[in-house]
Amino acid sequence: MWTLLIGFLAGLLARAIKPGNDKLGIIMTIVLGIAGALLARFVGGSLGWYGPNEPTGFIASVIGAIVLLFIYALVKKKS
């Protein structure tokens, strides 16, 4: 339940920061936040910022979600 709440908050904040209208529902906003955290975890782990059992930070999750929103906008624009 905690993951869903943090994912929702990270997704909402990412959507508020990134300009444009993404038209995502609540479920997709939660998925966006969780996916942003996973992306931040992967990149941070690859760069040595996070150890094997360290949690990903909230700000890193928001940044990961913003990156995913930009990728989503690029893919949506092409199709």
MOPAC internal coordinates of N, CA, C and O (Angstrom, degrees):
PM7 1SCF
backbone

  N    0.0000 0     0.00 0     0.00 0    0    0    0
  C    1.4474 1     0.00 0     0.00 0    1    0    0
  C    1.5312 1   110.54 1     0.00 0    2    1    0
  O    1.2310 1   120.67 1   140.83 1    3    2    1
  N    1.3444 1   116.33 1   -39.17 1    3    2    1
  C    1.4510 1   121.17 1   179.62 1    5    3    2
  C    1.5340 1   110.50 1   -62.31 1    6    5    3
  O    1.2310 1   119.96 1   140.19 1    7    6    5
  N    1.3296 1   117.69 1   -39.81 1    7    6    5
  C    1.4579 1   122.14 1   179.51 1    9    7    6
  C    1.5187 1   110.79 1   -62.57 1   10    9    7
  O    1.2310 1   120.39 1   139.03 1   11   10    9
  N    1.3282 1   116.87 1   -40.97 1   11   10    9
  C    1.4629 1   120.50 1   178.90 1   13   11   10
  C    1.5271 1   111.08 1   -63.80 1   14   13   11
  O    1.2310 1   120.36 1   137.86 1   15   14   13
  N    1.3212 1   116.91 1   -42.14 1   15   14   13
  C    1.4578 1   120.51 1  -179.64 1   17   15   14
  C    1.5282 1   111.11 1   -65.92 1   18   17   15
  O    1.2310 1   120.37 1   133.31 1   19   18   17
  N    1.3169 1   116.90 1   -46.69 1   19   18   17
  C    1.4634 1   120.15 1   178.89 1   21   19   18
  C    1.5280 1   110.40 1   -64.96 1   22   21   19
  O    1.2310 1   120.13 1   139.35 1   23   22   21
  N    1.3303 1   117.36 1   -40.65 1   23   22   21
  C    1.4630 1   120.73 1   176.77 1   25   23   22
  C    1.5129 1   111.91 1   -61.33 1   26   25   23
  O    1.2310 1   120.45 1   139.17 1   27   26   25
  N    1.3312 1   116.75 1   -40.83 1   27   26   25
  C    1.4579 1   121.17 1   178.48 1   29   27   26
  C    1.5237 1   110.57 1   -64.48 1   30   29   27
  O    1.2310 1   120.31 1   134.66 1   31   30   29
  N    1.3256 1   117.02 1   -45.34 1   31   30   29
  C    1.4641 1   120.25 1  -179.49 1   33   31   30
  C    1.5283 1   111.45 1   -65.95 1   34   33   31
  O    1.2310 1   120.21 1   138.49 1   35   34   33
  N    1.3231 1   117.21 1   -41.51 1   35   34   33
  C    1.4642 1   120.41 1   178.45 1   37   35   34
  C    1.5294 1   110.42 1   -65.40 1   38   37   35
  O    1.2310 1   120.23 1   139.01 1   39   38   37
  N    1.3255 1   117.16 1   -40.99 1   39   38   37
  C    1.4649 1   120.74 1   177.80 1   41   39   38
  C    1.5121 1   112.15 1   -65.39 1   42   41   39
  O    1.2310 1   120.15 1   137.78 1   43   42   41
  N    1.3273 1   117.32 1   -42.22 1   43   42   41
  C    1.4729 1   120.69 1   177.81 1   45   43   42
  C    1.5249 1   111.19 1   -62.79 1   46   45   43
  O    1.2310 1   120.63 1   135.07 1   47   46   45
  N    1.3146 1   116.40 1   -44.93 1   47   46   45
  C    1.4546 1   119.93 1  -179.81 1   49   47   46
  C    1.5292 1   111.03 1   -64.65 1   50   49   47
  O    1.2310 1   120.20 1   139.27 1   51   50   49
  N    1.3127 1   117.22 1   -40.73 1   51   50   49
  C    1.4712 1   120.93 1   178.03 1   53   51   50
  C    1.5190 1   110.69 1   -63.03 1   54   53   51
  O    1.2310 1   120.34 1   138.00 1   55   54   53
  N    1.3357 1   116.95 1   -42.00 1   55   54   53
  C    1.4708 1   120.13 1   178.53 1   57   55   54
  C    1.5236 1   111.53 1   -67.06 1   58   57   55
  O    1.2310 1   120.09 1   148.32 1   59   58   57
  N    1.3229 1   117.43 1   -31.68 1   59   58   57
  C    1.4626 1   120.87 1   178.75 1   61   59   58
  C    1.5305 1   111.34 1   -73.11 1   62   61   59
  O    1.2310 1   120.37 1   145.13 1   63   62   61
  N    1.3307 1   116.89 1   -34.87 1   63   62   61
  C    1.4607 1   121.04 1  -177.86 1   65   63   62
  C    1.5236 1   111.29 1   -77.13 1   66   65   63
  O    1.2310 1   120.39 1   136.53 1   67   66   65
  N    1.3266 1   116.87 1   -43.47 1   67   66   65
  C    1.4621 1   120.33 1  -177.61 1   69   67   66
  C    1.5256 1   110.04 1   -75.57 1   70   69   67
  O    1.2310 1   120.29 1   -51.64 1   71   70   69
  N    1.3368 1   117.05 1   128.36 1   71   70   69
  C    1.4701 1   118.75 1   179.38 1   73   71   70
  C    1.5231 1   111.67 1   -70.43 1   74   73   71
  O    1.2310 1   120.94 1   -25.57 1   75   74   73
  N    1.3218 1   115.80 1   154.43 1   75   74   73
  C    1.4582 1   121.79 1   177.81 1   77   75   74
  C    1.5089 1   111.80 1   106.40 1   78   77   75
  O    1.2310 1   121.20 1   -12.58 1   79   78   77
  N    1.3134 1   115.32 1   167.42 1   79   78   77
  C    1.4560 1   122.32 1  -179.25 1   81   79   78
  C    1.5230 1   108.27 1  -106.60 1   82   81   79
  O    1.2310 1   120.40 1   -69.09 1   83   82   81
  N    1.3238 1   116.85 1   110.91 1   83   82   81
  C    1.4552 1   120.82 1  -176.43 1   85   83   82
  C    1.5208 1   112.91 1   -91.09 1   86   85   83
  O    1.2310 1   119.96 1   161.33 1   87   86   85
  N    1.3158 1   117.68 1   -18.67 1   87   86   85
  C    1.4702 1   123.71 1   178.03 1   89   87   86
  C    1.5237 1   112.09 1    51.54 1   90   89   87
  O    1.2310 1   121.08 1  -121.98 1   91   90   89
  N    1.3260 1   115.54 1    58.02 1   91   90   89
  C    1.4578 1   121.17 1   176.40 1   93   91   90
  C    1.5252 1   108.24 1  -108.28 1   94   93   91
  O    1.2310 1   120.57 1   -38.57 1   95   94   93
  N    1.3120 1   116.51 1   141.43 1   95   94   93
  C    1.4549 1   121.08 1   176.93 1   97   95   94
  C    1.5187 1   111.06 1   -81.14 1   98   97   95
  O    1.2310 1   121.29 1     3.73 1   99   98   97
  N    1.3190 1   115.14 1  -176.27 1   99   98   97
  C    1.4656 1   120.52 1  -177.83 1  101   99   98
  C    1.5208 1   111.46 1   -63.22 1  102  101   99
  O    1.2310 1   120.51 1   135.22 1  103  102  101
  N    1.3301 1   116.64 1   -44.78 1  103  102  101
  C    1.4702 1   120.07 1  -178.59 1  105  103  102
  C    1.5276 1   110.60 1   -62.44 1  106  105  103
  O    1.2310 1   120.13 1   135.25 1  107  106  105
  N    1.3249 1   117.36 1   -44.75 1  107  106  105
  C    1.4573 1   120.28 1  -179.40 1  109  107  106
  C    1.5266 1   111.78 1   -69.39 1  110  109  107
  O    1.2310 1   120.00 1   151.05 1  111  110  109
  N    1.3257 1   117.60 1   -28.95 1  111  110  109
  C    1.4619 1   120.82 1   175.44 1  113  111  110
  C    1.5236 1   110.03 1   -67.17 1  114  113  111
  O    1.2310 1   120.52 1   138.67 1  115  114  113
  N    1.3309 1   116.61 1   -41.33 1  115  114  113
  C    1.4670 1   120.93 1   176.56 1  117  115  114
  C    1.5246 1   109.89 1   -63.86 1  118  117  115
  O    1.2310 1   120.32 1   134.51 1  119  118  117
  N    1.3190 1   117.00 1   -45.49 1  119  118  117
  C    1.4658 1   121.39 1   178.98 1  121  119  118
  C    1.5270 1   110.01 1   -61.60 1  122  121  119
  O    1.2310 1   120.31 1   139.93 1  123  122  121
  N    1.3311 1   117.01 1   -40.07 1  123  122  121
  C    1.4538 1   121.44 1   178.09 1  125  123  122
  C    1.5281 1   111.08 1   -60.27 1  126  125  123
  O    1.2310 1   120.37 1   133.56 1  127  126  125
  N    1.3209 1   116.90 1   -46.44 1  127  126  125
  C    1.4649 1   120.63 1   179.90 1  129  127  126
  C    1.5163 1   112.63 1   -64.25 1  130  129  127
  O    1.2310 1   120.44 1   137.45 1  131  130  129
  N    1.3308 1   116.77 1   -42.55 1  131  130  129
  C    1.4607 1   120.48 1   179.07 1  133  131  130
  C    1.5263 1   110.56 1   -67.45 1  134  133  131
  O    1.2310 1   120.44 1   137.87 1  135  134  133
  N    1.3325 1   116.77 1   -42.13 1  135  134  133
  C    1.4644 1   120.18 1   178.08 1  137  135  134
  C    1.5266 1   110.81 1   -65.21 1  138  137  135
  O    1.2310 1   120.38 1   144.25 1  139  138  137
  N    1.3309 1   116.87 1   -35.75 1  139  138  137
  C    1.4612 1   120.40 1   176.05 1  141  139  138
  C    1.5152 1   111.60 1   -63.03 1  142  141  139
  O    1.2310 1   120.83 1   140.13 1  143  142  141
  N    1.3303 1   116.02 1   -39.87 1  143  142  141
  C    1.4645 1   120.10 1   177.13 1  145  143  142
  C    1.5298 1   110.63 1   -65.45 1  146  145  143
  O    1.2310 1   120.50 1   139.44 1  147  146  145
  N    1.3247 1   116.66 1   -40.56 1  147  146  145
  C    1.4674 1   119.97 1   178.28 1  149  147  146
  C    1.5244 1   111.36 1   -64.88 1  150  149  147
  O    1.2310 1   120.72 1   138.53 1  151  150  149
  N    1.3252 1   116.23 1   -41.47 1  151  150  149
  C    1.4648 1   120.20 1   177.84 1  153  151  150
  C    1.5254 1   110.50 1   -63.62 1  154  153  151
  O    1.2310 1   120.60 1   134.53 1  155  154  153
  N    1.3301 1   116.46 1   -45.47 1  155  154  153
  C    1.4666 1   120.19 1   178.74 1  157  155  154
  C    1.5208 1   111.11 1   -62.56 1  158  157  155
  O    1.2310 1   120.60 1   141.68 1  159  158  157
  N    1.3183 1   116.45 1   -38.32 1  159  158  157
  C    1.4705 1   121.40 1   178.48 1  161  159  158
  C    1.5256 1   110.82 1   -64.08 1  162  161  159
  O    1.2310 1   120.68 1   136.06 1  163  162  161
  N    1.3399 1   116.30 1   -43.94 1  163  162  161
  C    1.4571 1   120.76 1  -179.74 1  165  163  162
  C    1.5256 1   111.30 1   -64.40 1  166  165  163
  O    1.2310 1   120.59 1   131.70 1  167  166  165
  N    1.3313 1   116.48 1   -48.30 1  167  166  165
  C    1.4638 1   120.55 1  -179.15 1  169  167  166
  C    1.5272 1   110.13 1   -66.27 1  170  169  167
  O    1.2310 1   120.33 1   134.31 1  171  170  169
  N    1.3286 1   116.98 1   -45.69 1  171  170  169
  C    1.4613 1   120.39 1   179.66 1  173  171  170
  C    1.5127 1   112.77 1   -63.45 1  174  173  171
  O    1.2310 1   120.28 1   142.20 1  175  174  173
  N    1.3232 1   117.07 1   -37.80 1  175  174  173
  C    1.4654 1   120.62 1   176.47 1  177  175  174
  C    1.5110 1   112.31 1   -67.69 1  178  177  175
  O    1.2310 1   120.66 1   141.85 1  179  178  177
  N    1.3397 1   116.34 1   -38.15 1  179  178  177
  C    1.4611 1   120.58 1   178.93 1  181  179  178
  C    1.5231 1   111.83 1   -66.86 1  182  181  179
  O    1.2310 1   120.69 1   146.67 1  183  182  181
  N    1.3323 1   116.29 1   -33.33 1  183  182  181
  C    1.4569 1   120.77 1  -179.77 1  185  183  182
  C    1.5273 1   113.08 1   -89.09 1  186  185  183
  O    1.2310 1   120.38 1   177.15 1  187  186  185
  N    1.3311 1   116.89 1    -2.85 1  187  186  185
  C    1.4538 1   121.01 1   178.06 1  189  187  186
  C    1.5233 1   114.41 1    84.92 1  190  189  187
  O    1.2310 1   119.97 1  -166.69 1  191  190  189
  N    1.3229 1   117.66 1    13.31 1  191  190  189
  C    1.4721 1   121.43 1   179.99 1  193  191  190
  C    1.5212 1   111.70 1   -77.82 1  194  193  191
  O    1.2310 1   120.18 1   149.85 1  195  194  193
  N    1.3310 1   117.26 1   -30.15 1  195  194  193
  C    1.4647 1   122.07 1  -178.32 1  197  195  194
  C    1.5159 1   109.32 1  -120.94 1  198  197  195
  O    1.2310 1   121.26 1   -41.69 1  199  198  197
  N    1.3404 1   115.19 1   138.31 1  199  198  197
  C    1.4508 1   121.03 1   174.78 1  201  199  198
  C    1.5206 1   109.87 1   -83.31 1  202  201  199
  O    1.2310 1   120.14 1    -2.37 1  203  202  201
  N    1.3350 1   117.34 1   177.63 1  203  202  201
  C    1.4659 1   121.14 1  -176.59 1  205  203  202
  C    1.5327 1   114.61 1   -59.34 1  206  205  203
  O    1.2310 1   119.40 1   145.18 1  207  206  205
  N    1.3222 1   118.76 1   -34.82 1  207  206  205
  C    1.4624 1   120.27 1  -175.84 1  209  207  206
  C    1.5248 1   113.54 1  -113.59 1  210  209  207
  O    1.2310 1   119.54 1  -164.54 1  211  210  209
  N    1.3193 1   118.48 1    15.46 1  211  210  209
  C    1.4582 1   121.26 1   179.99 1  213  211  210
  C    1.5259 1   110.09 1   -89.13 1  214  213  211
  O    1.2310 1   120.02 1   -40.88 1  215  214  213
  N    1.3254 1   117.56 1   139.12 1  215  214  213
  C    1.4593 1   119.94 1   177.96 1  217  215  214
  C    1.5301 1   111.42 1   -76.33 1  218  217  215
  O    1.2310 1   120.96 1   -26.89 1  219  218  217
  N    1.3092 1   115.77 1   153.11 1  219  218  217
  C    1.4551 1   121.18 1   176.12 1  221  219  218
  C    1.5203 1   108.38 1   -76.73 1  222  221  219
  O    1.2310 1   119.89 1   -40.60 1  223  222  221
  N    1.3021 1   117.82 1   139.40 1  223  222  221
  C    1.4521 1   121.88 1  -179.67 1  225  223  222
  C    1.5198 1   112.51 1   -72.64 1  226  225  223
  O    1.2310 1   120.79 1   -22.86 1  227  226  225
  N    1.3226 1   116.10 1   157.14 1  227  226  225
  C    1.4561 1   121.55 1  -178.97 1  229  227  226
  C    1.5265 1   111.23 1   -64.38 1  230  229  227
  O    1.2310 1   120.46 1   137.52 1  231  230  229
  N    1.3208 1   116.72 1   -42.48 1  231  230  229
  C    1.4691 1   119.88 1  -179.49 1  233  231  230
  C    1.5227 1   110.33 1   -64.90 1  234  233  231
  O    1.2310 1   120.24 1   139.94 1  235  234  233
  N    1.3150 1   117.14 1   -40.06 1  235  234  233
  C    1.4679 1   120.41 1   176.95 1  237  235  234
  C    1.5248 1   110.49 1   -63.93 1  238  237  235
  O    1.2310 1   119.98 1   143.93 1  239  238  237
  N    1.3263 1   117.65 1   -36.07 1  239  238  237
  C    1.4610 1   121.17 1   177.58 1  241  239  238
  C    1.5217 1   111.05 1   -64.76 1  242  241  239
  O    1.2310 1   120.64 1   139.07 1  243  242  241
  N    1.3200 1   116.38 1   -40.93 1  243  242  241
  C    1.4717 1   120.33 1   178.33 1  245  243  242
  C    1.5207 1   110.28 1   -65.96 1  246  245  243
  O    1.2310 1   120.21 1   137.37 1  247  246  245
  N    1.3228 1   117.20 1   -42.63 1  247  246  245
  C    1.4641 1   120.34 1   178.70 1  249  247  246
  C    1.5334 1   110.48 1   -63.10 1  250  249  247
  O    1.2310 1   120.35 1   137.97 1  251  250  249
  N    1.3301 1   116.94 1   -42.03 1  251  250  249
  C    1.4664 1   120.45 1   176.13 1  253  251  250
  C    1.5150 1   111.79 1   -61.32 1  254  253  251
  O    1.2310 1   120.06 1   140.54 1  255  254  253
  N    1.3316 1   117.50 1   -39.46 1  255  254  253
  C    1.4628 1   121.21 1   178.56 1  257  255  254
  C    1.5268 1   111.35 1   -67.67 1  258  257  255
  O    1.2310 1   120.30 1   143.29 1  259  258  257
  N    1.3272 1   117.04 1   -36.71 1  259  258  257
  C    1.4678 1   119.85 1   176.98 1  261  259  258
  C    1.5187 1   110.40 1   -64.72 1  262  261  259
  O    1.2310 1   120.35 1   137.38 1  263  262  261
  N    1.3192 1   116.94 1   -42.62 1  263  262  261
  C    1.4711 1   120.63 1   176.88 1  265  263  262
  C    1.5247 1   110.05 1   -58.94 1  266  265  263
  O    1.2310 1   120.48 1   135.94 1  267  266  265
  N    1.3275 1   116.68 1   -44.06 1  267  266  265
  C    1.4641 1   119.66 1   178.59 1  269  267  266
  C    1.5224 1   112.07 1   -64.89 1  270  269  267
  O    1.2310 1   119.86 1   144.89 1  271  270  269
  N    1.3274 1   117.88 1   -35.11 1  271  270  269
  C    1.4625 1   120.20 1   177.01 1  273  271  270
  C    1.5263 1   111.32 1   -65.00 1  274  273  271
  O    1.2310 1   120.38 1   140.31 1  275  274  273
  N    1.3283 1   116.87 1   -39.69 1  275  274  273
  C    1.4578 1   119.32 1   176.82 1  277  275  274
  C    1.5226 1   111.34 1   -64.93 1  278  277  275
  O    1.2310 1   120.20 1   138.87 1  279  278  277
  N    1.3208 1   117.23 1   -41.13 1  279  278  277
  C    1.4697 1   120.65 1   177.12 1  281  279  278
  C    1.5348 1   109.86 1   -63.79 1  282  281  279
  O    1.2310 1   120.45 1   137.31 1  283  282  281
  N    1.3299 1   116.74 1   -42.69 1  283  282  281
  C    1.4655 1   121.18 1   177.91 1  285  283  282
  C    1.5286 1   110.75 1   -59.93 1  286  285  283
  O    1.2310 1   120.15 1   138.12 1  287  286  285
  N    1.3272 1   117.32 1   -41.88 1  287  286  285
  C    1.4767 1   120.80 1  -179.96 1  289  287  286
  C    1.5239 1   110.77 1   -65.25 1  290  289  287
  O    1.2310 1   120.43 1   141.00 1  291  290  289
  N    1.3392 1   116.78 1   -39.00 1  291  290  289
  C    1.4648 1   119.62 1   178.65 1  293  291  290
  C    1.5296 1   111.59 1   -66.08 1  294  293  291
  O    1.2310 1   120.44 1   137.01 1  295  294  293
  N    1.3142 1   116.76 1   -42.99 1  295  294  293
  C    1.4638 1   120.54 1   179.94 1  297  295  294
  C    1.5367 1   110.39 1   -67.71 1  298  297  295
  O    1.2310 1   120.65 1   139.87 1  299  298  297
  N    1.3154 1   116.36 1   -40.13 1  299  298  297
  C    1.4655 1   121.07 1  -179.62 1  301  299  298
  C    1.5119 1   110.84 1   -66.08 1  302  301  299
  O    1.2310 1   120.41 1   143.11 1  303  302  301
  N    1.3469 1   116.81 1   -36.89 1  303  302  301
  C    1.4577 1   121.16 1  -179.28 1  305  303  302
  C    1.5312 1   111.71 1   -66.72 1  306  305  303
  O    1.2310 1   120.56 1   143.39 1  307  306  305
  N    1.3402 1   116.53 1   -36.61 1  307  306  305
  C    1.4669 1   120.92 1  -178.13 1  309  307  306
  C    1.5171 1   112.68 1   -73.53 1  310  309  307
  O    1.2310 1   119.67 1   152.36 1  311  310  309
  N    1.3197 1   118.23 1   -27.64 1  311  310  309
  C    1.4767 1   119.68 1  -176.79 1  313  311  310
  C    1.5081 1   112.41 1   -96.38 1  314  313  311
  O    1.2310 1   120.10 1   180.00 1  315  314  313

